[in-house]
């Protein structure tokens, strides 16, 4: 973000599916550029969240080689936004089930 009157809004999600939904909402509904949105595991290990959401398990339940999703922690999403968009971004995160929503 090139605007110097900006801040970063942070939130955490229990599932990768809800984090993805939040990202799409920020892009499609609030007009935030994808390059201004960041996603990472909350901890040091790879993770799909803390709860199986259904989107992170294989479709073929009969497979003997089925792998379980890596549930090692929550998903952090942050977005660099203009000051006048921070409240809408925080509200969108909360509406979509985020916790620990904060702006800096």
trRosetta pair geometry for C-beta under 8 A, 3 or more apart (Angstrom, degrees):
i j d omega theta_ij theta_ji phi_ij phi_ji
1 6 5.0 137 120 -125 142 174
1 33 7.8 164 -84 43 80 121
1 36 5.2 62 -55 -113 101 122
1 80 4.3 -149 -6 128 133 126
1 81 7.6 -142 -96 -74 160 12
1 82 7.7 -164 -169 -61 136 65
3 6 4.9 110 90 -43 94 111
3 82 5.5 -7 95 -100 157 92
5 82 6.3 34 100 -153 87 79
5 83 5.1 -61 155 -9 93 117
6 80 5.6 38 159 177 132 90
6 81 6.3 172 -153 90 91 29
6 82 5.5 -63 -100 -101 81 39
6 83 6.7 -129 -101 -38 29 67
7 80 7.6 -168 103 -145 22 60
7 81 6.8 -23 65 63 64 75
7 83 6.4 71 1 -93 102 67
7 86 5.9 17 61 -92 115 131
7 103 5.3 64 123 175 131 101
7 104 5.9 -173 -172 93 105 34
8 78 5.2 17 177 177 109 116
8 79 6.9 163 -152 79 65 34
8 80 5.3 -35 -95 -93 79 63
8 81 7.6 125 -113 17 30 73
8 103 7.0 166 87 -152 40 62
8 104 5.6 -13 60 62 87 85
9 78 6.6 168 84 -153 45 65
9 79 5.3 -12 55 57 94 87
9 81 5.9 3 -2 16 112 123
9 86 5.8 161 -64 -145 118 76
9 89 4.5 150 37 117 164 129
9 90 5.6 -131 -148 -67 133 74
9 93 6.9 -159 146 -22 119 143
9 101 7.2 1 -180 -168 96 86
9 102 7.4 -179 -151 95 58 33
9 103 4.7 -27 -99 -97 74 85
10 76 6.7 -18 -163 -167 97 100
10 77 7.6 154 -154 86 50 47
10 78 4.5 -18 -100 -100 71 98
10 100 7.3 -45 119 127 97 92
10 101 7.2 172 90 -145 55 41
10 102 5.5 -10 58 62 97 79
10 103 7.5 170 16 -90 71 33
10 104 7.1 16 -5 6 112 103
11 22 7.2 -126 82 -177 138 162
11 76 7.5 155 84 -152 39 56
11 77 5.5 -17 65 63 88 91
11 78 7.5 160 20 -84 61 52
11 90 7.9 155 -64 -130 118 56
11 93 3.9 -164 -61 -165 163 138
11 94 7.9 -135 -122 -56 137 53
11 98 3.6 -5 177 -173 127 147
11 99 7.3 128 -167 59 80 29
11 100 6.5 144 -144 84 46 71
11 101 4.5 1 -100 -99 97 77
11 102 7.9 158 -75 18 57 54
12 42 5.8 39 -131 -85 127 127
12 74 4.4 52 174 134 114 138
12 75 6.6 150 -158 75 66 43
12 76 5.3 -33 -99 -96 81 63
12 77 7.5 160 -98 18 30 72
12 98 6.3 126 59 -160 36 85
12 99 5.6 -38 69 67 91 78
12 100 4.8 23 18 53 109 120
13 16 7.7 128 101 -87 122 19
13 18 4.5 -166 -167 92 129 106
13 19 4.2 -169 49 -64 147 83
13 22 6.6 -155 -65 -2 141 139
13 49 6.6 -57 114 -116 82 113
13 74 6.2 159 71 -172 36 96
13 75 4.8 -25 61 63 93 99
13 77 6.5 31 -8 -4 113 114
13 96 7.8 -33 -104 121 121 99
13 97 6.5 72 -131 99 89 96
13 98 5.6 -58 -76 -103 77 73
13 99 7.9 146 -90 19 32 74
14 18 6.6 41 51 35 72 139
14 49 5.2 70 147 -176 44 115
14 50 4.9 -72 -155 47 79 99
14 51 4.9 24 150 14 113 111
14 74 6.0 -53 -99 -117 38 94
14 75 7.8 -28 58 20 6 89
14 97 7.2 -72 18 143 101 119
14 99 7.9 58 -43 5 88 113
15 18 4.8 91 63 8 91 96
15 19 7.0 -151 98 -3 50 87
15 48 7.1 -3 -153 147 63 77
15 49 3.9 -9 -110 -92 35 178
15 50 7.5 -96 -66 43 57 58
15 51 5.4 -64 -67 69 100 90
15 52 7.8 45 -115 160 115 9
15 53 3.8 95 -163 -55 147 129
15 55 7.9 103 164 43 121 106
15 56 7.4 -151 -163 -8 96 130
15 75 7.3 -24 111 7 16 125
16 19 5.4 -56 -149 39 36 115
16 20 6.2 39 152 -22 69 105
16 48 4.8 -65 -18 -162 124 68
16 49 5.3 -130 -24 -30 65 108
16 53 6.8 -141 48 20 71 139
16 55 7.1 -126 82 87 99 113
16 56 5.8 101 40 -70 125 128
16 75 5.6 125 -94 -58 57 153
17 20 5.8 -53 -148 35 29 111
17 21 6.5 31 152 -20 63 105
17 49 7.8 -53 17 -23 72 152
17 53 4.0 -155 10 134 131 158
17 54 7.4 17 -48 54 157 78
17 55 4.5 122 -83 31 117 137
17 56 7.1 -122 -38 -28 97 97
18 21 5.4 -48 -145 35 37 115
18 22 6.4 42 153 -22 65 102
18 49 7.8 92 33 -108 98 147
18 53 7.2 -158 -18 -109 83 147
18 75 8.0 159 71 53 83 128
18 96 6.0 154 -174 156 93 94
18 97 5.2 -61 -163 67 145 129
18 98 7.7 179 140 -66 118 65
19 22 5.7 -53 -152 34 31 113
19 23 6.6 34 150 -21 64 103
19 39 6.2 105 161 -133 128 120
19 49 7.5 -165 -11 -80 117 111
19 75 4.1 -66 -57 108 152 141
19 77 5.2 170 -151 -48 94 124
20 23 5.6 -52 -150 32 34 113
20 24 6.5 31 154 -16 66 104
21 24 5.8 -55 -150 38 32 110
21 25 6.3 35 151 -21 65 106
21 96 5.8 -174 106 -157 108 128
22 25 5.6 -54 -148 35 32 114
22 26 6.4 34 154 -21 66 103
22 77 5.8 142 95 76 133 170
22 92 6.8 127 -149 137 83 97
22 93 6.0 48 -148 -113 132 62
22 96 4.5 163 -86 100 90 156
22 98 6.6 67 -98 -53 153 115
23 26 5.8 -53 -151 33 31 111
23 27 6.5 23 154 -12 65 108
23 34 7.7 55 177 -125 106 82
23 37 5.6 125 -136 156 93 151
23 39 6.9 -36 -73 -61 136 125
23 77 6.4 -134 -66 -141 89 136
24 27 5.8 -59 -147 41 32 108
24 28 5.7 7 166 0 70 117
25 28 6.4 -64 -128 50 23 94
25 29 5.1 -19 -172 21 65 123
25 30 7.1 49 139 -3 69 100
25 92 5.4 178 126 -173 127 123
25 96 6.2 -160 14 -61 156 144
26 29 7.2 -42 -90 52 10 85
26 30 5.1 -41 -153 45 48 122
26 32 4.4 -35 160 42 96 129
26 37 6.0 132 94 -90 146 136
26 79 5.7 -143 -158 -93 154 156
26 89 6.6 42 -120 -128 106 89
26 92 6.3 142 -78 114 73 153
27 30 7.5 20 -16 54 8 78
27 31 7.5 37 -170 -119 34 13
27 32 5.9 -84 -87 67 45 75
27 33 7.6 46 -120 -142 84 12
27 34 5.8 17 -101 -69 128 80
27 37 7.2 -76 -59 -13 94 149
29 92 7.1 163 83 -115 129 135
30 85 6.6 111 -179 -164 116 118
30 88 5.8 155 -120 126 120 122
30 89 6.4 103 -165 -84 168 74
30 92 6.4 -85 -41 -40 134 158
32 36 5.6 -114 177 77 94 120
32 37 6.2 95 126 -53 121 107
32 79 5.5 1 -180 -167 157 131
32 81 6.2 -56 -109 -95 120 95
32 85 7.4 153 -78 153 100 149
32 89 7.2 72 -58 -100 144 114
33 36 4.7 85 68 4 88 105
33 37 7.6 -165 97 -8 50 88
34 37 5.7 -64 -153 34 42 110
36 79 5.8 57 128 -163 89 73
36 80 4.3 -108 -164 56 98 93
36 81 7.1 117 148 -68 134 53
37 77 6.9 -10 -172 -170 95 94
37 78 7.4 167 -153 88 50 45
37 79 4.8 -13 -103 -102 75 87
37 80 7.9 -132 -65 20 38 70
38 77 7.1 155 82 -156 52 47
38 78 4.9 -11 58 60 102 91
38 79 7.4 -176 19 -77 71 40
39 75 6.5 -7 -164 179 96 104
39 76 7.0 155 -153 86 45 58
39 77 5.4 -10 -101 -103 77 74
40 75 7.7 158 83 -160 28 63
40 76 5.2 -17 66 62 78 105
41 44 7.4 -45 99 71 125 2
41 45 6.4 -121 153 83 159 44
41 46 6.1 -148 -54 -129 148 26
41 47 4.5 116 -128 26 113 104
41 72 7.0 6 -159 86 133 107
41 73 5.9 85 -178 76 94 115
41 74 8.0 132 -163 84 57 40
41 75 6.7 -54 -109 -110 43 56
41 76 7.1 38 122 14 11 93
42 47 7.3 -36 27 48 78 152
42 73 4.5 -130 57 149 103 120
42 74 4.4 41 -17 66 141 80
42 75 6.8 -104 -30 -72 89 9
42 76 5.1 125 -85 -37 69 101
43 47 6.9 82 44 -27 96 138
43 72 6.2 -111 59 137 128 98
43 73 4.1 142 4 -19 111 168
45 70 7.2 -137 144 167 105 124
45 72 4.1 -80 94 150 123 158
45 73 6.8 125 61 8 93 115
46 70 5.2 33 106 105 90 160
46 72 6.7 86 81 34 43 138
47 50 7.8 5 -180 -59 127 56
47 70 5.4 -122 -114 115 37 97
47 71 6.6 55 -152 -146 89 21
47 72 4.0 -123 -90 56 102 85
47 73 4.7 -100 -81 52 168 73
47 74 7.3 26 121 41 148 10
47 75 6.8 -155 98 -72 106 74
48 52 7.8 35 106 -110 127 54
48 53 7.7 -137 151 13 107 102
48 56 4.3 114 -172 -158 146 159
48 69 4.0 -62 39 176 156 118
48 70 5.4 122 -6 59 91 65
48 71 6.1 -51 58 -79 90 58
48 75 7.9 -25 179 -58 24 116
49 53 6.7 51 46 -27 152 112
49 56 7.5 -177 23 -9 107 161
49 69 7.7 3 40 139 83 135
49 71 6.4 -30 83 -126 56 76
49 73 7.7 -94 -158 101 20 33
49 74 6.1 20 -143 -128 61 45
49 75 5.5 -42 -87 -19 78 104
50 71 5.8 89 -137 -170 29 97
50 73 6.5 -9 -70 -155 91 17
50 74 5.6 -23 -23 -73 110 69
51 71 7.2 102 -38 -132 13 126
52 56 6.5 -136 -145 65 67 105
52 57 6.3 28 -162 -39 117 119
52 69 5.9 148 -111 35 83 129
52 71 6.9 -66 -58 -70 71 131
53 56 5.8 73 44 6 89 102
54 57 6.5 -61 -147 28 29 105
56 69 3.9 50 133 -97 117 142
57 66 7.6 25 -172 -175 91 111
57 68 7.3 -18 -112 -134 95 46
57 69 6.0 -84 -70 -31 70 103
58 61 7.4 168 93 -72 88 42
58 63 6.2 -40 111 37 149 140
58 66 5.3 -138 41 -134 130 87
58 67 6.9 94 -25 40 117 71
60 63 4.4 71 113 -28 110 111
60 66 7.2 -150 92 -88 79 101
61 66 6.9 23 -144 -92 36 152
63 66 4.6 126 84 -56 98 84
68 71 7.7 -58 147 -4 104 99
74 99 7.9 -77 -144 52 160 107
77 93 7.4 -173 81 -118 117 111
77 98 7.5 -96 47 -108 113 130
79 89 5.7 -140 74 -155 132 138
81 85 4.2 -119 175 90 118 112
81 86 5.5 158 91 -79 124 59
81 89 5.0 -148 -31 -33 165 152
82 85 4.8 78 58 11 81 106
82 86 7.7 -120 95 -34 43 78
83 86 5.9 -30 -157 -12 38 117
85 88 5.5 -60 -162 45 62 111
85 89 5.7 64 142 -27 84 107
86 89 5.7 -59 -147 37 30 112
86 90 6.3 30 157 -18 67 106
86 103 5.0 51 -165 -121 123 156
87 90 5.8 -54 -147 37 30 110
87 91 6.2 30 154 -19 65 108
88 91 5.6 -55 -145 39 31 113
88 92 6.3 34 154 -22 65 105
89 92 5.7 -52 -147 34 30 112
89 93 6.5 32 154 -18 63 104
89 103 7.8 104 81 -89 117 115
90 93 5.8 -54 -151 35 31 112
90 94 6.4 27 154 -15 65 107
90 101 5.3 118 -150 159 83 127
90 103 6.3 -71 -67 -42 120 111
91 94 5.8 -57 -148 39 31 109
91 95 6.1 34 154 -23 66 108
92 95 5.7 -53 -142 36 30 113
92 96 6.3 14 161 -6 64 113
93 96 6.2 -73 -151 46 25 101
93 98 3.9 -34 168 28 89 150
93 101 4.8 146 102 -111 133 125
94 97 7.9 103 -179 -23 29 10
94 98 5.9 -79 -81 55 34 92
94 101 5.6 -73 -63 -12 87 160
98 101 5.3 89 112 -66 120 104
